[in-house]
């Protein structure tokens, strides 16, 4: 009886803590939705900005954000997963590997503005990419890389050793085992890290400000070396730097940014569910 009471108390406490986190988030999203939904129309989503961003739409900022997020994923996901595979499957478990893991964890807590300055110094100035989509994507990839590496490593560790032993006993090589046995079972966890990385990359302002974003650029990029408008920086500018900006435009822009992040979340989650179902089958 005492155990049931303890379990009930713990469950109630955990439920309360969960509600403390969930309810404010829902209230924020609901408030933005309420204030910004009236602004969302076809012109707002597909037109170029006019009159110093007080009129027209946010189409260049939407396209720029999509380019940056896709570029970030293309750079960060293969490198992060590859690093996780090396640390889990190939690296000797000793002092050096512990130092590397500690460094990765520390990098996850570095402020985004520091990554922005790093990207400015390395990609924009030293490598000569200039303020461009390429420089911004590489900087954001560095930003989310620790998250992807950590999630990939934990996902790979969660795959039972018996799966590896069975594959090796059947004559498969180590890489064949990783490719055909370990990775498919670890993919849902790896995609969780990718989802977290997408959310952070899509909402960052400082790295974008220092490496790629333009204040007002009513045109679409033509190459990886072009500047772009991006929704996080655009939202910052219209909220703090543009006087007499209509309030509905601010909330409409925030709502579109939430929608883009949610879209990438849904895509990654659907892929994750697909892998889970295929693994069970």
Buried (B, 14 or more C-beta within 10 A) or exposed (E): EEEEEEEEEEEEEEEEEEEEEEEEEEEEBEEBBEBBEEBBEEEBBEBBBEEBBBEBBBBBBBBBBBBBBBBBBEBBBEBBBEBBBBBBBEBEEEEEBEEBBEEBEEBBEEEBBEBBBBBBEBBBEEEEBBBBBBBBBBBBBBBBBBBBBBBBBBBBBEBEEEBBEEBBEEEBEEEEBBEEBBBBBBBBBBBBBBBBBBBBBBBBBBBBBBBBBBBEBBEBBEEBBBBBBBBBBBBBBBBEEBEEBEEBBBBBBBBBBBBBBEBBBEEBBEBBEEBBEEEEE
